[in-house]
Amino acid sequence: MFWMQNAFDQLLDATILHLENLKTRGARFVSVSPKSLVAVSQISSRSARPNPLAPRPANRPTVEQRPAGPSSVSTIPERSELRSEPSLLPTTFPPPSTIAPALVSLNPEAKAAAFADLHRRVMPCVKCPHLATARKNVVFGVGDINAQLMFVGEAPGVDEDAQGEPFVGKAGQLLTKIIQTMGLSRGSVYIANILKCRPDTPGQASGNRKPTPEEMQTCISYLHEQIDLIGPKVIVALGATAVEGLLGKTIGITKLRGQWRTYRGTPLMPTYHPAYLLRNQALSEKRRVWEDMLQVLERLGLPINEKQRNYFL
């Protein structure tokens, strides 16, 4: 039963995130077609076994509905409602392979439209006024929105802020080399950051600073949406800040790197940021990062030749 509950939790997290995003944009109701309501009622009838842990009054509806012509309009529930009332949820679930395609995946046209809408909302963002006034460009992300592999870094630097694209400076050039050595191309993966704006550096002529927890918390929902839409098979977190932003872990990257973690059901590999390899060019450190990439290739089921296996030995 564990795998079924895990799959349902993943689906529930995605649903909650979508509803929360709608609420932040001012939505109070969602339209539900009669066909969808029938499907939900059928699921409810198949899973009508009472849940002794969460009794609810028989006359209380699971979704508040108001007539609206051909569709019904349902109020968007609070996160606490979805999480705290198991009787809202079915007690039996289909396998994950039948859940995700039917309820999470989008067709190519809808996916591209959703990504374009996200881009439209992110670009004029001024949620962090101090960053919005200091930046030159919002750095949204770059790559294939259907990528199997996604790299997540910390925040834009001066080069990225100038060009509006992540990982284009010296660290980005090294990341591109790593991707190419894996047998992939920069255009075949997706690259993004925890923050979409360069952290401001008042009084500094050069250099970068780590994003604050408040800045990460404010911006992270955009990255969550990107990951949900892309649906990568593997995520690589580049550096401790990326791990902290995605997993909430503040453990040093030295202890975390090379050990698989999970981001909402997606395998996540923490590794050193390319900037670290520019500062410490010891072959032993390069080999550690490369071993992490070999694990990523294996998880993706991609071929690895002997030359690749023996890099930096």
N, C-alpha and C positions, 0 to 999 in steps of 0.2 A: 504493500500500500504506500510505502514511502515515495516511490518514484511518481505515483499518481498525485500525491499531495504536493510534491515538489513542482510538478508540471502545472498544477492548478495555481500554486503560489506565484509562479512566474507569470501566468496569464493574468492573475488578479493584480499583481504589481503593475503590469503594462496598462491594464484597464484603469487603475487608480491614477496612474501618472497622466493618462490621456484626459481623464475627467478633471484632474487638478489643473492641467494646462488650459482647459476650456474655462474653468472658473477664474483663473488669473486674467483671462482675456475678457472677462465680464459676462460670460454665459451663465445663466441660471437654470436653463432647461435644455434638454436634448430631445430631438425628434426621433421617435421610434415608429417604424412602419408596422402596420397590422401583421405582416408576415413574420417580422421579428418577434412580436409579442406572442404569436402563436407558437413559434419555435421555443421561446422561453418557457411558456406554459407547458409544453410537451416535456421539456427537460425536468421541470418541477414535478410533473405528474409521475415521471419515471423514477424520480428520486424522492418520493413523498414519505419515505421512512422517517419517523419523527427523530429529532435529535434531542436526546435527554439532557444534553449540556446547555441547550439554549431554547427553552420553551418560549413560545410567543403566543399572544392572543390569536384565536382563530379568525377574528374579524379584522386583523391588521394586515393591510396589503404589503407585499414585498416591494412594490414600486409605486410611488404616487403618480397617478395618471390623470390627465385632463383631456376630454375630447377635443380634437382639433381637425375635423374633417377627415381626410384620408389617412392621417397619421395621428398618433397620440404624442403628447409632450410630457416627459418625465423629469422630475426634479433631479438635479445632480446631488447624490448623497455625499455626506461627509466621510472622510477616510475612516473615522471611528465607527461609523455605521457598518461599512463594508468589512472591517476587520473584526469587530466585536460581536457580530451576530451571525454565528454559523448557520442559523436556520435560513439565512438569505442564500446560502450556497448549496449546491447539490451534494449529496453524500456519496455518489459514485461518479467517476470521471472516466472519459475515454482516454486511450493512450496519448502521450504527448504528440506523436506524429499526426494524430487526427485533430488535436486541439489547435496547434499553431497555424497550419495552413488555412483553416477555415475561419479563424477569428482574429489572427494577428497579421498574417501576410497580406500585402496589397498587390494588385496587378501593376505592371510596369508604369502605366499611365498615371494611376492613382498615386503610386510611390513618388514619381517625379514631381507631381503636382504638390504633394505634401511636403517634399523637400524644398520646392520653390517657395511655398508658403512660409516654411520655417526660416528660410534665408531672408525673405521679405521682412519678417518680424525681428530678426536678429540685427540686421544691418543698422537700423536707426536707434538701437537700444541705448538708453541713458539711465539705466537703473543704478549705475555707479557714477554719479556726476563727476567725481574727480578723475575717473578714468576716461570718461567721454570727452572731457574738455582737453585732456592731455594727448589723446590718441590722434594718429593720422588716419588710420584705417581700422575697421572691424575686421578681424581675421577669422572668417567663418570656418573654413576647412577646405580640403582639396582631395580629389580622387574619385574613385568609382563608388557610386552609391549602392552598388550591388556587390561590393567587395566581400571576400571571405575573411580578410585580415584587416584589422584596424589598429593604427598606432595612435596613442594618446600621450601628449606631452604636457608641459606645465602651463606656459603662457607665451604669447608672442614676445620676441625681442625687438631690438631696434630695426633690424633688417626686415623682419616679418611685418612690423608696424608700417614700414615704408612701402612694402610691396603688397600688403594685404593678403599674404599667403603664408601658411605655417611652414616652419622648417626650411627656410631658404638661405639662412646664414651659414656659417662654417659648420655648426652642429647639424643643420639640415642637409648640407652637402654630404656629411658623413653618414647620416641616416639613409640618404639616397643610395650611397655605395653599399650599405648593409643590405638594403632591399634588393638591389641588383645582384649582389652576391648570393642571395637566397634563390636566385633564378626568377625573380619577379620584377616588376617595373613600378615606378612611383605612381603611374596612372592606373595600375591594377589594384592598388590598396586604397584605404582612406586614411587621411592624416588630420588630426584635430588636436585641440588643446583644452585643458580645463577652463581657462579663461579665453574669451574672445578679444579682449583688449590688452594691450601692453600695460603692465603695472607701472604707474607713474613713478618717476624718480626725481622728486623735487630737490633742487640743489645739486644734482649730480649731472655732470657733463656727459657721462657714459655709464655703461653697466646696466644690470637688471636687478630686480629684487623679487623675492618669492611672494606670490599672492597671499593675502591674508585669508584666514578662515571665512570671514564675512564676505569677501569678494568671491571666493570659491562657491560659497553657499548661494550667493545671488545669481551666479552665472551658470551653475551646474545643470540646471534644468534644460538648457539649450543642448548641452552635450548628451544628456539622457535621451532627448528626442532624436538626435542624430543617430545614436546607437540603436534605438528602437526601430527607426526607419531602415537603417542599413542592414541590421540583423547579421553582424559578422559571426563567423564560426569561432574566431579567436580574437582577443584583444591583447595588445602589448602595451603595458603601462611603462612609460619612459621616465624613470626617476621617482623619488619618494613623493613629490607633490602630486604626481598623477595617481599614484596608489592611494594617497590620502584623499584626493578628490573623489575617486571612484569607489573606494572601499571603506573610507573613514579610518584607515589604519595609519598611525603615526610612527610605527616601528621603522627603524632604519632600513634603507634599501639594501644594505649589505646582508641583512638577515633575511630579507624577503625575496631577493632576486633568485631566479631559477626554480622557484617553488610555485606550482600551479595554484591559483586562487580562482574564485568564481564571482563574476559580476552578474547578478540576477540571472543565473543559469548559464552564462557564457563563460567558457574557460578564459582566464586572464593570466598572462605571464608578466610578472614584474621584472624589470631589468634596469641596468644603469642608463642614464640619459646620455646621448652622444656627447654632450658638452663635457661630461666627466671623462670620457675617453680622450678628448682633446687636451684635458689638463693632465691626465695620467695615461701615458702612451705605452705603458708596460705591456708586453705581449700577454702576460698572464691575465691582465684585465680585459684585453680584447678577446682572449679565448673564453673568458667567462660569459661575456655578452654573446659570443658566437654559439656557445653551448646552449644558451637560452633560445637562440634563433633556430638551432637544430631541433630543439624540442617543439618549437612552434611548427616547423615544417612537418615533423612527424605527426603532430596532432591534426594538421590539415590534410594529411595523407599525400603529401607531395614528395616526389622522388629526391633522394639525397645521394650525390655521387661521392666517390672516395676523396676527390680533391676538396670538396666542401667539408667533409668530415675531418680532414687533416689541417684545415686552416689554423694558423697561430700555434701549432704544436711545436 
